[in-house]
Amino acid sequence: MASLGVRKISKKRPPIYLMGGSSLPLLMYDKFQAGQVNFPHLVERVSLIVIIAFGEAIVNLASYFNSETPITYAVLLFVSLCSMFAAM
């Protein structure tokens, strides 16, 4: 089976920014005030991130539609992308 552009996950140690980014909320917990969270704005931002992620999925999926890809595989990819939109 041909490579589908999937990268192998290396077994290296996680980068320092991942460790710092995941521990920063724990360090800043005392300064957090729940009254400052604007929930409708947060929902809007998360919705925009989801829309951008689906757009990127469409752009990346377009490279699989060529004359070498079997039609069943292309249809399966397209149906899976449509089902992600339906799940929203």
Secondary structure, 3 states (H helix, E strand, C coil): CCCCCCCCCCCCCCCHHHHHHHHHHHHCHHHCCHHHCCHHHHHHHHHHHHHHHHHHHHHHHHCCCCCCCCHHHHHHHHHHHHHHHHHC
